Amino acid sequence: MKLSIVIPVYNEKETIGALCQKVLDVDIGDIQKEIILVDDGSTDGTRELLDEFDSGLYTIIKHEVNQGKGGALQTGFEACTGDIVIVQDADLEYDPSEFPRLLAPILKGNADVVYGSRFVGHDAHRVLFFWHYQANQFLTLLSNMMTNLNLTDMECCYKVFRSEVLKQLNLKEKRFGIEPEMTAKVARLNVRIYEVGISYYGRTYDEGKKIGWKDGVRALYCILKYRFFS
């Protein structure tokens, strides 16, 4: 069995090395790892740093122009050859050591899709922005109303798919709107969705956080778009 790990990368020179080492180090038993790095037009030296990575350990794809997280994920998904696919951000907000618990519902034959959640469980969570939390809760609630799911963290980075499910989604969104798009399209497939509590080591904007209020507005639009117009 093979796990494809898709990592969209944009201006993450300070974290990409440590993140990739964590991915390499995590023990997932006999499952083969396929690590796909998609540089989305970085301008901070990340692209040059990736040139130094061992091509035997990684598949590295470079966008000449920034397309957004959704665009990078779509490129990465197209390159996947694994039986299971997981999304991993290039910063250090999410810990790859939690791959085993995220994979478990699929490996046990119970799930087709697994979402991580920063809001359930008892793992460590950095305390950060009140209004970001409220916006996330609102978007998750609205998404649930449109999809009839009961997720607690629709916007969470960690999403795991059996590859045959992912191939049916026909994703379009280029930026952070891909999160509600994936959720809406997964809900239509009537597949088995599980949620697993994870830890969260969030960043401030000074530390490199990129998502902003415009992405929240787009997410709101996408929740409605993929419910009523797509």
NUNUTOR-882238 format. One line per field, with one value per atom (N, C-alpha, C): x, y negated, z negated; residue number from 0. Coordinates in pm, whole numbers. Each point is the difference from the previous one (the first is absolute). Example, Ala and Ser with C-alpha at 12.3 -4.5 7.8 and 13.67 -1.06 7.14 Angstrom:
2
c1 = [1319 | -89 | 90 | -35 | 82 | -77]
c2 = [569 | -119 | -120 | -105 | -119 | -109]
c3 = [-780 | 0 | 0 | 72 | -6 | -73]
k = [0 | 0 | 0 | 1 | 1 | 1]
REM end
This chain:
230
c1 = [85 | -85 | 88 | -48 | 78 | -84 | 64 | -60 | 63 | -81 | 47 | -22 | 107 | -5 | 21 | -104 | 6 | 22 | 110 | 40 | 6 | -102 | 10 | 95 | 87 | 106 | 0 | -7 | 13 | 72 | 122 | 82 | 12 | 52 | 18 | 146 | 91 | 143 | 41 | -59 | 41 | -51 | -103 | -62 | 3 | 19 | -20 | 98 | 124 | 97 | -39 | -37 | -39 | -128 | -94 | -126 | 24 | 79 | 26 | 72 | 89 | 68 | -100 | -97 | -104 | -82 | -29 | -76 | 80 | 129 | 85 | 9 | 2 | 23 | -123 | -120 | -119 | -11 | -31 | -9 | -144 | -21 | -133 | 7 | 89 | 8 | 52 | -64 | 44 | -51 | -70 | -55 | 111 | 8 | 99 | -45 | 97 | -31 | 37 | -90 | 28 | -21 | 108 | -6 | 6 | -107 | -11 | -1 | 104 | 12 | -35 | -96 | -38 | 33 | 108 | 35 | -88 | -73 | -100 | 54 | 113 | 57 | 65 | 68 | 65 | 103 | 16 | 95 | 101 | -1 | 85 | 124 | 25 | 112 | -42 | -129 | -48 | 27 | -22 | 19 | 144 | 93 | 142 | 36 | -62 | 26 | -49 | -114 | -54 | 92 | 78 | 96 | 104 | 21 | 99 | -57 | -131 | -63 | 33 | 7 | 29 | -119 | 21 | -109 | -47 | 80 | -42 | -103 | -10 | -95 | -126 | 7 | -111 | -30 | -126 | -40 | -21 | 76 | -6 | -55 | -108 | -64 | -1 | 29 | 7 | -96 | -83 | -81 | 83 | -1 | 72 | -71 | -132 | -82 | -85 | -12 | -81 | -145 | -54 | -139 | -89 | 57 | -78 | 4 | -41 | 6 | -79 | -119 | -82 | 68 | 62 | 71 | 116 | 74 | 113 | -48 | -110 | -54 | -46 | -65 | -45 | 117 | 108 | 121 | 56 | 5 | 50 | -87 | -131 | -91 | 16 | 21 | 17 | 125 | 99 | 125 | -3 | -104 | -6 | -14 | 68 | -15 | -35 | -27 | -25 | -143 | -20 | -132 | -78 | 75 | -58 | 75 | -71 | 61 | -29 | 103 | -16 | 58 | -65 | 48 | 79 | 119 | 86 | 46 | -25 | 50 | 152 | 64 | 146 | 57 | -86 | 48 | 2 | 15 | 6 | -123 | -113 | -122 | -61 | 25 | -56 | 113 | -13 | 109 | -17 | 91 | -10 | 5 | 47 | 3 | -141 | -102 | -138 | -58 | 81 | -47 | -64 | 63 | -59 | -144 | -30 | -137 | -97 | 50 | -85 | -28 | 98 | -15 | -83 | -3 | -59 | -142 | -93 | -137 | -7 | 88 | 3 | 64 | 112 | 70 | -83 | -86 | -88 | -122 | -16 | -113 | -128 | 10 | -121 | -32 | 101 | -18 | 54 | -56 | 50 | 72 | -41 | 58 | 15 | 112 | 22 | 38 | -68 | 35 | 67 | 106 | 52 | -86 | 5 | -72 | 85 | 14 | 73 | -87 | -128 | -95 | -61 | 49 | -41 | 125 | -14 | 114 | 70 | 112 | 69 | 146 | 32 | 138 | 30 | 130 | 43 | -51 | -49 | -46 | 53 | 71 | 48 | -119 | -2 | -106 | 36 | -90 | 30 | -119 | -60 | -90 | -146 | -68 | -141 | -86 | 18 | -88 | 26 | 122 | 27 | -78 | -1 | -74 | -149 | -54 | -142 | -34 | 86 | -23 | 4 | 95 | 10 | -126 | -46 | -120 | -122 | -10 | -112 | 3 | 119 | 12 | -27 | 48 | -27 | -150 | -64 | -144 | -78 | 33 | -72 | 26 | 124 | 32 | -81 | -8 | -78 | -147 | -53 | -140 | -24 | 98 | -14 | 26 | 78 | 39 | -66 | -62 | -60 | 105 | 122 | 104 | 7 | 75 | 17 | 148 | 77 | 141 | 17 | 115 | 32 | 108 | 67 | 112 | 17 | -94 | 2 | 128 | 59 | 117 | 132 | -2 | 125 | 84 | 130 | 93 | -11 | -1 | 9 | -129 | 10 | -107 | 65 | -58 | 54 | -107 | 40 | -95 | 50 | -88 | 30 | 9 | 100 | 29 | -118 | -77 | -113 | -109 | -8 | -94 | 50 | 127 | 59 | -15 | 16 | -7 | -138 | -101 | -137 | -37 | 88 | -40 | 3 | 87 | 6 | 9 | 108 | 17 | 32 | -48 | 15 | 64 | -22 | 42 | 151 | 53 | 144 | 58 | -81 | 54 | -59 | -26 | -46 | -146 | -68 | -135 | -6 | 115 | 2 | -47 | 12 | -43 | -152 | -83 | -145 | -39 | 75 | -31 | 19 | 113 | 23 | -109 | -38 | -99 | -135 | -41 | -129 | -2 | 109 | 3 | 14 | 72 | 7 | -138 | -73 | -132 | -95 | 12 | -89 | 25 | 119 | 35 | -58 | -50 | -59 | 103 | 123 | 106 | 10 | 79 | 15 | 107 | -42 | 89 | 20 | 126 | 33 | 78 | 3 | 73 | 89 | 123 | 98 | 59 | 1 | 59 | 151 | 52 | 144 | 49 | 132 | 60 | 14 | 29 | 11 | 99 | 104 | 106 | -4 | -106 | -27 | 106 | 1 | 93 | -74 | 72 | -51 | 36 | -52 | 34 | 149 | 56 | 143 | 84 | -55 | 72 | -27 | -84 | -19 | -139 | -98 | -137 | -51 | -71 | -36 | -150 | -84 | -143 | -54 | -91 | -54 | -151 | -56 | -145 | -57 | 75 | -49 | -20 | 86 | -15 | -125 | -34 | -123 | -124 | 5 | -112 | -13 | 114 | -3 | -54 | 40 | -51 | -151 | -52 | -145 | -67 | 56 | -53 | 2 | 111 | 14 | -97 | -27 | -97 | -135 | -41 | -128 | 6 | 112 | 15 | -11 | 73 | 4 | -120 | -86 | -128 | -110 | -3 | -115 | 30 | 126 | 27 | 100 | 40 | 100 | -35]
c2 = [120 | -120 | -125 | -105 | -124 | -119 | -88 | -126 | -115 | -76 | -122 | -118 | -74 | -116 | -124 | -80 | -117 | -125 | -71 | -116 | -123 | -89 | -127 | -93 | -65 | -81 | -140 | -102 | -138 | -83 | -40 | -83 | 59 | 122 | 70 | 44 | -86 | 33 | 37 | -64 | 20 | 131 | 59 | 117 | 126 | -13 | 114 | 114 | -33 | 104 | 83 | -69 | 70 | 78 | -58 | 70 | 129 | -8 | 119 | 108 | -40 | 99 | 71 | -75 | 61 | 100 | -35 | 91 | 128 | -15 | 116 | 88 | -62 | 72 | 74 | -44 | 60 | 146 | 84 | 145 | 37 | 45 | 47 | 147 | 72 | 144 | 35 | 96 | 49 | -83 | -109 | -83 | -84 | 4 | -79 | -146 | -92 | -143 | -56 | -77 | -79 | -146 | -78 | -138 | -93 | -76 | -88 | -144 | -75 | -140 | -85 | -90 | -90 | -143 | -53 | -140 | -90 | -88 | -82 | -140 | -5 | -129 | -76 | 69 | -66 | -102 | -106 | -107 | -25 | 83 | -25 | 91 | 74 | 94 | 144 | 25 | 137 | 84 | -57 | 75 | 49 | -88 | 36 | 104 | -11 | 99 | 137 | 7 | 127 | 68 | -78 | 58 | 86 | -24 | 75 | 128 | 19 | 119 | 123 | 115 | 126 | 41 | 2 | 32 | 144 | 83 | 138 | 11 | -105 | 1 | -79 | -92 | -91 | -11 | -24 | -50 | -150 | -79 | -146 | -60 | -76 | -67 | -150 | -81 | -144 | -74 | -86 | -93 | -125 | -45 | -123 | -123 | 8 | -111 | 52 | -79 | 40 | 21 | 116 | 33 | 6 | 12 | 16 | 143 | 20 | 133 | 102 | -40 | 93 | 43 | -95 | 34 | 93 | -24 | 87 | 140 | 8 | 131 | 77 | -68 | 69 | 55 | -77 | 50 | 121 | -7 | 112 | 123 | -20 | 115 | 71 | -77 | 61 | 88 | -31 | 76 | 121 | 14 | 107 | 137 | 99 | 139 | 91 | -59 | 79 | 51 | 94 | 53 | -95 | -76 | -98 | -130 | -113 | -133 | -85 | -67 | -91 | -136 | -106 | -137 | -42 | -58 | -48 | -142 | -97 | -135 | -3 | -100 | -8 | -69 | -64 | -62 | 107 | -41 | 96 | -10 | -46 | -9 | 137 | 95 | 134 | 102 | 97 | 92 | 134 | 32 | 127 | 124 | -12 | 117 | 53 | -78 | 42 | 73 | 24 | 76 | 134 | 78 | 131 | -9 | -98 | -8 | -48 | -85 | -46 | 112 | 88 | 110 | 115 | 12 | 118 | 32 | -98 | 36 | 58 | -45 | 56 | 137 | 14 | 128 | 109 | -37 | 97 | 35 | -69 | 27 | -70 | -100 | -69 | -127 | -62 | -132 | -4 | -93 | -32 | -135 | -86 | -134 | -29 | -64 | -38 | -147 | -76 | -140 | -8 | -80 | -35 | -109 | -13 | -108 | -57 | -133 | -70 | -24 | 36 | -40 | 116 | 122 | 114 | 69 | 75 | 70 | -84 | 54 | -62 | -33 | -13 | -28 | -149 | -34 | -138 | -90 | -117 | -100 | -137 | -65 | -134 | -96 | -88 | -100 | -121 | -35 | -109 | -95 | -5 | -109 | 35 | -81 | 22 | -7 | -104 | -18 | 103 | 48 | 111 | 123 | 27 | 114 | -13 | -120 | -21 | 14 | -53 | 12 | 146 | 76 | 141 | 75 | -31 | 66 | -34 | -125 | -41 | 70 | 3 | 64 | 150 | 63 | 143 | 24 | -85 | 14 | -14 | -103 | -22 | 114 | 46 | 115 | 122 | 23 | 115 | -13 | -120 | -22 | 32 | -32 | 21 | 146 | 72 | 137 | 107 | -41 | 93 | 89 | -53 | 68 | -62 | 62 | -57 | -13 | -54 | -27 | -108 | 0 | -107 | -95 | 37 | -82 | 18 | -54 | 15 | -54 | -104 | -67 | 66 | 106 | 63 | 46 | -19 | 47 | 149 | 77 | 145 | 59 | 45 | 74 | 121 | 116 | 126 | 67 | 48 | 58 | 135 | 96 | 112 | -57 | 42 | -65 | 6 | 108 | 10 | -101 | -44 | -105 | -135 | -28 | -128 | -22 | 106 | -12 | -39 | 15 | -34 | -145 | -77 | -132 | -110 | 11 | -99 | -142 | -26 | -126 | -117 | -120 | -119 | -118 | -13 | -120 | -10 | -122 | -20 | -47 | -61 | -49 | 80 | -65 | 72 | 46 | -45 | 50 | 148 | 61 | 144 | 80 | -56 | 73 | 24 | -106 | 27 | 73 | -19 | 73 | 150 | 40 | 142 | 57 | -76 | 48 | 19 | -97 | 11 | 118 | 20 | 107 | 138 | 8 | 126 | 36 | -99 | 26 | 58 | -41 | 49 | 146 | 49 | 137 | 105 | -44 | 94 | 104 | -48 | 88 | -11 | 88 | 3 | -100 | -101 | -108 | 11 | -3 | 1 | -127 | -33 | -116 | 44 | -50 | 38 | -126 | -7 | -114 | -5 | -121 | -19 | -116 | -10 | -116 | -113 | -121 | -114 | -100 | -28 | -91 | -122 | -80 | -109 | -109 | -78 | -110 | -134 | -105 | -136 | -49 | -117 | -56 | -36 | -45 | -31 | 125 | 116 | 126 | 66 | -64 | 50 | 46 | -17 | 41 | -80 | 66 | -66 | -22 | 83 | -11 | -130 | -66 | -128 | -7 | -118 | -14 | 23 | -35 | 22 | 150 | 82 | 145 | 49 | -64 | 35 | -34 | -115 | -39 | 99 | 39 | 96 | 135 | 41 | 126 | -5 | -113 | -16 | 13 | -66 | 9 | 144 | 71 | 138 | 95 | -22 | 85 | -8 | -121 | -18 | 45 | -31 | 36 | 150 | 77 | 144 | 73 | -75 | 57 | -25 | -122 | -38 | -15 | -26 | -38 | 89 | 111 | 84 | 146]
c3 = [0 | 0 | 0 | 65 | 11 | -48 | -76 | -44 | 76 | 72 | 66 | -94 | -28 | -89 | 86 | 16 | 88 | -85 | 29 | -80 | 90 | -5 | 73 | -73 | 75 | -60 | 61 | -85 | 48 | -105 | 33 | -88 | -141 | -6 | -127 | -18 | 36 | -10 | -142 | -99 | -138 | -60 | 60 | -61 | 86 | 130 | 89 | -30 | -35 | -30 | -121 | -108 | -123 | 21 | 74 | 26 | 77 | 106 | 81 | -79 | -90 | -84 | -91 | -53 | -83 | 81 | 126 | 85 | 26 | 26 | 23 | -125 | -116 | -125 | -52 | 36 | -59 | 41 | -96 | 21 | 36 | 123 | 41 | 42 | -65 | 21 | 138 | 63 | 130 | 117 | -28 | 107 | 63 | 131 | 74 | 5 | -12 | 7 | 138 | 55 | 120 | -40 | -4 | -48 | 120 | 21 | 116 | -49 | 37 | -36 | 121 | -16 | 109 | -41 | 56 | -28 | 85 | -66 | 68 | 29 | 71 | 39 | -114 | -90 | -115 | 48 | -80 | 33 | -111 | -105 | -117 | -6 | 107 | 0 | -19 | -22 | -17 | 123 | 118 | 125 | 13 | -32 | 8 | -105 | -117 | -106 | 42 | 67 | 44 | 101 | 74 | 95 | -70 | -130 | -76 | -61 | 9 | -57 | 85 | -64 | 67 | 88 | 130 | 93 | -15 | -67 | -25 | -111 | -82 | -112 | 29 | 94 | 24 | 149 | 31 | 131 | -15 | 73 | -14 | 129 | -14 | 112 | -29 | 103 | -22 | 92 | -61 | 77 | 28 | 121 | 33 | -54 | -12 | -51 | -115 | -105 | -115 | 41 | -34 | 33 | -123 | -118 | -122 | -49 | -125 | -61 | 80 | 45 | 77 | 128 | 70 | 122 | -25 | -109 | -34 | -37 | -73 | -36 | 123 | 92 | 121 | 79 | 9 | 67 | -72 | -133 | -79 | 12 | -3 | 10 | 134 | 106 | 133 | 7 | -84 | 1 | -93 | -82 | -98 | 66 | -58 | 43 | -118 | -116 | -121 | -10 | -90 | -30 | -91 | -82 | -92 | 21 | -11 | 19 | -123 | -51 | -113 | 37 | -47 | 20 | -123 | 25 | -109 | 33 | -87 | 22 | -18 | 64 | 0 | -122 | -80 | -124 | -109 | -122 | -110 | -90 | 55 | -80 | -28 | 90 | -13 | -6 | -89 | -32 | 74 | 94 | 74 | -88 | -124 | -87 | -26 | 35 | -20 | 122 | 102 | 115 | -40 | -90 | -32 | -49 | -85 | -51 | 109 | 94 | 109 | 101 | 18 | 94 | -57 | -132 | -64 | 46 | 7 | 41 | 141 | 91 | 134 | 0 | -70 | -3 | -66 | -94 | -66 | 84 | 114 | 87 | -38 | -90 | -46 | 78 | 61 | 61 | 142 | 78 | 133 | 0 | -92 | -15 | -149 | -38 | -139 | -5 | -84 | -27 | -137 | -8 | -130 | -62 | -130 | -68 | -111 | 3 | -106 | -122 | 7 | -103 | -76 | 23 | -80 | -53 | -107 | -58 | -105 | -48 | -113 | 32 | 128 | 38 | -12 | 9 | -18 | 112 | -36 | 96 | -43 | 90 | -32 | -5 | -97 | -15 | 86 | 95 | 91 | 15 | 119 | 36 | -25 | -82 | -31 | 125 | 83 | 115 | 108 | 11 | 93 | -43 | -128 | -53 | 29 | -26 | 23 | 148 | 88 | 144 | 43 | -55 | 33 | -44 | -119 | -50 | 86 | 42 | 84 | 135 | 62 | 132 | -9 | -107 | -19 | -21 | -80 | -23 | 130 | 78 | 126 | 97 | 7 | 85 | -42 | -129 | -50 | 36 | -7 | 36 | 147 | 84 | 144 | 40 | -80 | 37 | -86 | -110 | -97 | -65 | -15 | -76 | -139 | -91 | -134 | -34 | 95 | -24 | -106 | -65 | -95 | 53 | 111 | 48 | 152 | 76 | 144 | 64 | -59 | 57 | -38 | -76 | -45 | 119 | -10 | 106 | 21 | -108 | 13 | 56 | 125 | 65 | 67 | -22 | 50 | 86 | 118 | 94 | 50 | 12 | 88 | 140 | 77 | 128 | 96 | -4 | 93 | -32 | -126 | -38 | 50 | -23 | 42 | 150 | 78 | 146 | 49 | -82 | 41 | -27 | -65 | -48 | 107 | 100 | 108 | -56 | -72 | -73 | 93 | -38 | 83 | -71 | -130 | -73 | -10 | 23 | 2 | -134 | -84 | -126 | -118 | -112 | -118 | 13 | 106 | 25 | 28 | 21 | 25 | -122 | -120 | -120 | 0 | 13 | 7 | 129 | 110 | 122 | -21 | -57 | -26 | -90 | -102 | -95 | 68 | 80 | 68 | 96 | 72 | 100 | -64 | -112 | -73 | -55 | -50 | -59 | 104 | 124 | 105 | 34 | -28 | 38 | -94 | -113 | -96 | -45 | -25 | -49 | -152 | -59 | -146 | -43 | -77 | -44 | -151 | -41 | -143 | -33 | -129 | -49 | -116 | -2 | -102 | -62 | -131 | -68 | 17 | 24 | 20 | -87 | -12 | -65 | 102 | -47 | 91 | -57 | 80 | -41 | 92 | -15 | 92 | 0 | 110 | 16 | -4 | -36 | 15 | 140 | 36 | 131 | 7 | -111 | -3 | 24 | -35 | 16 | 136 | 82 | 136 | 36 | -90 | 33 | 119 | 93 | 125 | 19 | -55 | 24 | -59 | 74 | -45 | 19 | -26 | 2 | 139 | 104 | 136 | 27 | -59 | 16 | -71 | -112 | -69 | 84 | 66 | 87 | 116 | 59 | 108 | -47 | -120 | -54 | -15 | -47 | -13 | 136 | 100 | 136 | 50 | -25 | 49 | -68 | -127 | -69 | 70 | 35 | 67 | 146 | 66 | 142 | 20 | -79 | 23 | -60 | -69 | -44 | 103 | 56 | 81 | 150 | 37 | 138 | 70 | -61 | 65 | -19]
k = [0 | 0 | 0 | 1 | 1 | 1 | 2 | 2 | 2 | 3 | 3 | 3 | 4 | 4 | 4 | 5 | 5 | 5 | 6 | 6 | 6 | 7 | 7 | 7 | 8 | 8 | 8 | 9 | 9 | 9 | 10 | 10 | 10 | 11 | 11 | 11 | 12 | 12 | 12 | 13 | 13 | 13 | 14 | 14 | 14 | 15 | 15 | 15 | 16 | 16 | 16 | 17 | 17 | 17 | 18 | 18 | 18 | 19 | 19 | 19 | 20 | 20 | 20 | 21 | 21 | 21 | 22 | 22 | 22 | 23 | 23 | 23 | 24 | 24 | 24 | 25 | 25 | 25 | 26 | 26 | 26 | 27 | 27 | 27 | 28 | 28 | 28 | 29 | 29 | 29 | 30 | 30 | 30 | 31 | 31 | 31 | 32 | 32 | 32 | 33 | 33 | 33 | 34 | 34 | 34 | 35 | 35 | 35 | 36 | 36 | 36 | 37 | 37 | 37 | 38 | 38 | 38 | 39 | 39 | 39 | 40 | 40 | 40 | 41 | 41 | 41 | 42 | 42 | 42 | 43 | 43 | 43 | 44 | 44 | 44 | 45 | 45 | 45 | 46 | 46 | 46 | 47 | 47 | 47 | 48 | 48 | 48 | 49 | 49 | 49 | 50 | 50 | 50 | 51 | 51 | 51 | 52 | 52 | 52 | 53 | 53 | 53 | 54 | 54 | 54 | 55 | 55 | 55 | 56 | 56 | 56 | 57 | 57 | 57 | 58 | 58 | 58 | 59 | 59 | 59 | 60 | 60 | 60 | 61 | 61 | 61 | 62 | 62 | 62 | 63 | 63 | 63 | 64 | 64 | 64 | 65 | 65 | 65 | 66 | 66 | 66 | 67 | 67 | 67 | 68 | 68 | 68 | 69 | 69 | 69 | 70 | 70 | 70 | 71 | 71 | 71 | 72 | 72 | 72 | 73 | 73 | 73 | 74 | 74 | 74 | 75 | 75 | 75 | 76 | 76 | 76 | 77 | 77 | 77 | 78 | 78 | 78 | 79 | 79 | 79 | 80 | 80 | 80 | 81 | 81 | 81 | 82 | 82 | 82 | 83 | 83 | 83 | 84 | 84 | 84 | 85 | 85 | 85 | 86 | 86 | 86 | 87 | 87 | 87 | 88 | 88 | 88 | 89 | 89 | 89 | 90 | 90 | 90 | 91 | 91 | 91 | 92 | 92 | 92 | 93 | 93 | 93 | 94 | 94 | 94 | 95 | 95 | 95 | 96 | 96 | 96 | 97 | 97 | 97 | 98 | 98 | 98 | 99 | 99 | 99 | 100 | 100 | 100 | 101 | 101 | 101 | 102 | 102 | 102 | 103 | 103 | 103 | 104 | 104 | 104 | 105 | 105 | 105 | 106 | 106 | 106 | 107 | 107 | 107 | 108 | 108 | 108 | 109 | 109 | 109 | 110 | 110 | 110 | 111 | 111 | 111 | 112 | 112 | 112 | 113 | 113 | 113 | 114 | 114 | 114 | 115 | 115 | 115 | 116 | 116 | 116 | 117 | 117 | 117 | 118 | 118 | 118 | 119 | 119 | 119 | 120 | 120 | 120 | 121 | 121 | 121 | 122 | 122 | 122 | 123 | 123 | 123 | 124 | 124 | 124 | 125 | 125 | 125 | 126 | 126 | 126 | 127 | 127 | 127 | 128 | 128 | 128 | 129 | 129 | 129 | 130 | 130 | 130 | 131 | 131 | 131 | 132 | 132 | 132 | 133 | 133 | 133 | 134 | 134 | 134 | 135 | 135 | 135 | 136 | 136 | 136 | 137 | 137 | 137 | 138 | 138 | 138 | 139 | 139 | 139 | 140 | 140 | 140 | 141 | 141 | 141 | 142 | 142 | 142 | 143 | 143 | 143 | 144 | 144 | 144 | 145 | 145 | 145 | 146 | 146 | 146 | 147 | 147 | 147 | 148 | 148 | 148 | 149 | 149 | 149 | 150 | 150 | 150 | 151 | 151 | 151 | 152 | 152 | 152 | 153 | 153 | 153 | 154 | 154 | 154 | 155 | 155 | 155 | 156 | 156 | 156 | 157 | 157 | 157 | 158 | 158 | 158 | 159 | 159 | 159 | 160 | 160 | 160 | 161 | 161 | 161 | 162 | 162 | 162 | 163 | 163 | 163 | 164 | 164 | 164 | 165 | 165 | 165 | 166 | 166 | 166 | 167 | 167 | 167 | 168 | 168 | 168 | 169 | 169 | 169 | 170 | 170 | 170 | 171 | 171 | 171 | 172 | 172 | 172 | 173 | 173 | 173 | 174 | 174 | 174 | 175 | 175 | 175 | 176 | 176 | 176 | 177 | 177 | 177 | 178 | 178 | 178 | 179 | 179 | 179 | 180 | 180 | 180 | 181 | 181 | 181 | 182 | 182 | 182 | 183 | 183 | 183 | 184 | 184 | 184 | 185 | 185 | 185 | 186 | 186 | 186 | 187 | 187 | 187 | 188 | 188 | 188 | 189 | 189 | 189 | 190 | 190 | 190 | 191 | 191 | 191 | 192 | 192 | 192 | 193 | 193 | 193 | 194 | 194 | 194 | 195 | 195 | 195 | 196 | 196 | 196 | 197 | 197 | 197 | 198 | 198 | 198 | 199 | 199 | 199 | 200 | 200 | 200 | 201 | 201 | 201 | 202 | 202 | 202 | 203 | 203 | 203 | 204 | 204 | 204 | 205 | 205 | 205 | 206 | 206 | 206 | 207 | 207 | 207 | 208 | 208 | 208 | 209 | 209 | 209 | 210 | 210 | 210 | 211 | 211 | 211 | 212 | 212 | 212 | 213 | 213 | 213 | 214 | 214 | 214 | 215 | 215 | 215 | 216 | 216 | 216 | 217 | 217 | 217 | 218 | 218 | 218 | 219 | 219 | 219 | 220 | 220 | 220 | 221 | 221 | 221 | 222 | 222 | 222 | 223 | 223 | 223 | 224 | 224 | 224 | 225 | 225 | 225 | 226 | 226 | 226 | 227 | 227 | 227 | 228 | 228 | 228 | 229 | 229 | 229]
REM end
